[in-house]
Amino acid sequence: MKIRCQKCGERLDAAARFCGACGSVIADANIGRVIGGRYTLKERVSEGSIGVVYAAEQVGLGRKLAIKLLPADSAHDPTLIERFRREGEVLCRLQSGHTVTTFEFDRDADGTFYIAMERANGSTLAETFRREGAFEWPRVLRILAGLCDSLGEAHAMGVVHRNLKLENILIEPRAGNPDFVKVMDFGLAKLLPARIDLSPVGETVGAIEFMSPEQLMSRPIDGRSDLYALGVLGYLLVTGRHPFARARTYGDLVAAHVQIVPEPASSVRADLSPEVDMVFSRLLEKDPARRFPDAPALAALIGVMLAPFGFASPPGDTVLTPLGDEDTALAPLPTKPPQ
């Protein structure tokens, strides 16, 4: 994501606080700006895969929320505009309690695209992991079950996230569940085709540390690519190390995802059971057909494994129709959600 120095015009990262070309301090001109006639931008909080996120307040109501803007420097790029539009329209349809709630997607009077979202409490999974280190395995499986609720709904609507990583998952403590998770940043989400005879399109986008072999090889993808990312994420959380921690270069990591079977998680952490090993090894299968067929199937198994610990799916968590084996391709958004 790029912005321009207002003094010399140099292109800079959106997070830049000064210009390396002319030395000018970069002031964020959006602070204090009113978007859509009702949202006042208060503070820049993060940069997503597409867009910059601000803490905001709704005029007259004082409601705290987050606004994601497509920067002006990107407003002339048809590809970025389409991705931002797609993210906004898709997010407005997702209702899972484990997905960050989106209130609206619109365009300001000056042409700026924006997405208005809830401002969730808590911290990212990345921040929690850096602070606490490896988690106990029941905690990891509970987190994965929450993520399955979000992804299961998205997959059933024909949406593959493609960019799951620790930074894109929020942990929001709630009564009875200190690790209530919410998925955010569907900026690289990909739509499954409205018709399955469309030609598949492969794109290598997202966080390579969590990317499935089929993504890296630009092959057709479906929701099982997100499940592979859950396998990497779960393995990392429970062992404290990436399943391909020995990879030292970009090329090494790509080759590992595509060719190398990771060591069982129990070889890194001896207190793990064979059942836990099985969950991660199946999620990390190179062939999508050998993984879990869909997120609800994974969630169901986790429920069985955690039953002795008193775990049950939270009220309101969605049980969804399994995702089929369709190829993935860019397609027009449907006019309404699937019936």
Secondary structure, DSSP 8 states (H G I E B T S, - for coil): -EEE-TTT--EEETT-SB-TTT--B---TTTT-EETTTEEEEEEEEE-SSSEEEEEEETTT--EEEEEE--GGGTT-HHHHHHHHHHHHHHTT---TTB--EEEEEE-TTS-EEEEEE---SEEHHHHHHHH-S--HHHHHHHHHHHHHHHHHHHHTTEE-----GGGEEEEEETTEEEEEEE---TT-EE--SSTTS-------S-GGG--HHHHTT----HHHHHHHHHHHHHHHHHSS-TTTT--SHHHHHHHHHH-----HHHH-TT--HHHHHHHHHHT-SSGGGS-SSHHHHHHHHHHHHGGGT----TT------------------SS---
